[in-house]
Amino acid sequence: MFSLNQSLPFMAEAITGLACFFIIAFMDEQNRTDYIKSTASHHQHFIQSMRHLFATPYLRVTVLMGVTFSVMLGMCIQFVNEAAMIEHGFRPGARGFLISGAGIITLIILHVVILRTVKGDMGRILYLTCGAAIAYVFMSINNTPLFLLGYLLWCCLNATSSFMRLMIHDRIPGSHRSTIMSNFKALAILIGLGASSATGLLVQQAGTPRIAYAVFGAIACLALLPCAYWLLVYLKEESRSPNVLPSSNQDN
């Protein structure tokens, strides 16, 4: 498909994803004879879970930051990183060595540094947002050593992307937790469908994958960092006030 048109693979992926979504939405479940049907429909469960997901200002900002962070990671995994390595002159064997070597170094950094120093929501917020801004800015520069340094930092961020889900997980009611977390993932996937096509067109028009990194770096600086600042202020105020409840049942 890529040989026919450079945008065709991304458009096909978006169309396939939407088709899967509609197929799942209209599936007819077959249950056992002793199955007791829930009084609420799937649509009602979905709406209720989405309300819990956006129930508090803290959750709304965290979800915005988490979805943006996840979509940018997804775009890099799909094609931007590979295209950037090709542009920097890495041959197929060297790219495989680079990816596997970065994975091993990432595991070492995770166990020796990150998992020992990044503690609590404040630490996770600073690490993810500042790390994303630095990584994407480094990779957007036409300099191989800076690209490799940014790529290594990106690998660490990708390996610890579950930090964002953990921050949401601790703020939602246990009765709907699994459904809410599934909806968060589905939201990121749906937005990623459109972002995939947009990123492909952007790279095609610019003629370099570095433009994608530049856009991601700008998003990190202009969206993720302000969100991080708001969350840090909220957490500080919450720690000082015993009346602030870290729950989605909190009255807005």
C-alpha positions in Angstrom: 0.0 0.0 0.0 2.8 2.4 0.8 4.2 1.9 -2.7 0.9 3.0 -4.2 0.4 6.1 -1.9 2.3 7.1 1.2 -0.9 8.0 3.0 -2.7 4.8 2.1 -1.5 2.6 5.1 -2.5 5.2 7.7 -5.9 5.7 6.1 -6.4 2.0 5.9 -5.5 1.6 9.6 -8.0 4.3 10.6 -10.8 2.8 8.5 -10.1 -0.7 9.9 -10.1 0.6 13.4 -13.5 2.3 12.9 -14.9 -0.8 11.3 -13.8 -2.9 14.3 -15.4 -0.4 16.6 -18.8 -0.6 14.8 -18.6 -4.4 14.6 -18.0 -4.7 18.3 -20.7 -2.1 19.1 -23.4 -4.1 17.2 -22.3 -7.6 18.4 -25.1 -9.8 19.8 -24.0 -11.6 22.9 -24.8 -15.2 23.5 -25.0 -16.2 27.2 -25.6 -19.3 29.2 -29.2 -20.2 30.2 -28.5 -19.4 33.9 -27.1 -16.0 33.0 -28.8 -13.1 34.8 -28.9 -10.1 32.6 -27.8 -6.8 34.0 -30.5 -4.2 34.4 -28.3 -1.6 32.7 -27.4 -1.8 29.0 -23.9 -1.7 27.6 -24.6 1.9 26.5 -25.7 2.8 30.0 -22.6 1.2 31.5 -20.4 3.1 29.0 -22.0 6.5 29.7 -21.8 5.9 33.5 -18.2 4.9 33.2 -17.3 7.9 31.2 -19.0 10.1 33.8 -16.8 8.5 36.5 -13.7 9.0 34.2 -14.4 12.8 33.9 -16.0 13.2 37.4 -13.5 15.6 39.0 -11.2 18.4 37.7 -8.2 16.2 38.7 -9.5 13.3 36.6 -10.4 15.5 33.6 -6.9 17.0 33.5 -5.2 13.6 34.1 -7.2 12.0 31.3 -6.4 14.8 28.9 -2.7 14.5 29.7 -2.9 10.7 29.6 -4.6 10.4 26.3 -2.3 13.0 24.7 0.8 11.2 26.1 -0.5 7.8 24.9 -1.4 9.0 21.4 2.1 10.5 20.9 3.7 7.3 22.1 1.6 5.3 19.7 2.5 7.4 16.7 6.2 6.9 17.4 5.8 3.2 17.8 3.9 2.9 14.5 6.3 4.6 12.2 7.9 7.8 13.3 10.8 6.2 15.2 11.6 3.8 12.3 11.5 6.6 9.7 13.8 8.8 11.9 16.3 6.0 12.2 16.3 5.5 8.4 16.8 9.3 8.0 19.8 9.2 10.4 21.4 6.5 8.2 20.9 3.4 10.3 20.7 0.3 8.1 18.2 -2.6 9.0 20.7 -4.5 11.0 21.8 -1.4 12.9 18.2 -0.5 13.6 17.5 -3.9 15.1 20.6 -3.7 17.3 19.7 -0.2 18.3 16.1 -1.2 19.3 17.2 -4.3 21.2 20.1 -2.5 22.9 17.9 0.4 23.9 15.5 -2.1 25.4 18.2 -3.7 27.6 19.5 -0.3 28.7 16.0 0.8 29.5 15.4 -2.3 31.8 18.6 -1.4 33.7 17.7 2.3 34.1 14.2 1.3 35.2 15.4 -1.0 38.0 18.4 1.0 39.0 17.1 4.6 38.8 13.4 5.2 37.8 11.5 2.7 40.0 13.7 3.8 43.0 13.4 7.5 42.6 10.0 8.2 41.0 7.6 7.9 43.9 4.0 9.1 44.2 1.8 11.0 41.8 3.9 14.2 41.9 7.0 12.3 40.9 5.2 10.5 38.1 3.8 13.7 36.8 7.1 15.5 36.7 8.9 12.5 35.2 6.4 11.9 32.4 5.8 15.4 31.3 9.3 16.8 31.6 10.7 13.6 30.1 8.3 13.8 27.1 9.2 17.4 26.4 13.0 16.7 26.6 12.8 13.5 24.6 10.7 14.9 21.7 12.8 18.1 21.5 16.0 16.1 21.3 14.7 13.7 18.7 13.5 16.7 16.5 17.0 18.0 16.2 19.0 16.9 13.2 21.9 15.5 15.3 22.4 11.7 15.7 23.8 11.7 19.3 20.9 13.9 20.5 18.5 11.7 18.7 19.9 8.6 20.4 19.7 10.2 23.8 16.2 11.3 23.2 15.3 7.9 21.9 16.6 6.2 25.0 14.6 8.6 27.2 11.6 7.9 25.0 12.1 4.1 25.6 12.0 4.8 29.4 8.8 6.8 29.0 7.2 4.1 26.9 8.1 1.4 29.4 6.6 3.4 32.3 3.5 4.7 30.4 1.4 2.7 32.9 2.2 5.4 35.5 -0.6 7.5 33.9 -3.1 4.7 34.2 -2.1 4.2 37.8 -2.8 7.8 38.6 -6.3 7.4 37.1 -6.8 4.0 38.7 -6.4 5.4 42.2 -9.1 8.0 41.8 -12.0 6.0 40.4 -14.5 3.9 42.3 -13.8 0.1 42.5 -17.3 -0.8 41.4 -16.6 0.5 37.9 -12.8 0.4 37.8 -12.3 -2.2 35.0 -14.9 -0.6 32.7 -13.5 2.9 33.3 -10.0 1.9 32.5 -11.1 0.1 29.4 -12.9 3.3 28.3 -9.8 5.3 28.9 -7.8 3.0 26.6 -10.6 3.0 24.0 -10.6 6.8 24.1 -6.9 6.9 23.4 -7.3 4.4 20.5 -10.1 6.4 18.9 -8.2 9.6 19.0 -5.1 7.8 17.8 -7.0 6.7 14.7 -7.3 10.3 13.5 -3.9 11.2 14.8 -2.3 8.4 12.8 -3.5 9.8 9.5 -2.7 13.4 10.4 0.8 12.5 11.5 1.4 10.5 8.3 0.2 13.4 6.1 2.4 15.8 8.2 5.5 13.7 7.7 4.7 13.3 4.0 4.3 17.0 3.4 7.4 18.0 5.4 9.5 15.2 4.0 11.1 14.3 7.3 9.9 12.5 10.5 11.6 15.2 12.6 8.6 17.4 12.0 6.4 14.9 14.0 8.9 15.1 16.9 8.8 18.9 16.7 5.0 18.9 16.9 5.0 16.4 19.8 7.6 18.5 21.6 5.4 21.6 21.1 2.4 19.7 22.4 4.4 18.5 25.4 5.5 22.1 26.2 2.2 23.8 25.5 -0.2 21.2 26.8 1.4 18.6 29.0 3.5 20.9 31.1 0.6 23.3 31.9 -1.5 20.2 32.8 1.4 19.0 35.0 1.6 22.4 36.8 -2.2 22.4 37.5 -2.0 18.8 38.9 0.9 19.6 41.1 -0.8 22.6 42.6 -4.0 20.5 43.1 -2.0 17.8 44.8 -0.3 20.3 47.1 -3.6 21.9 48.1 -5.1 18.4 48.6 -2.3 17.4 50.9 -2.8 20.5 53.0 -6.6 20.2 53.3 -8.1 17.0 54.9 -11.5 17.9 53.5 -10.4 17.2 49.9 -11.3 13.7 49.0 -9.3 11.9 46.2 -12.3 10.3 44.7 -14.5 10.6 41.7 -17.4 11.0 44.0 -16.1 14.4 45.1 -18.5 17.2 44.5 -17.3 19.7 41.9 
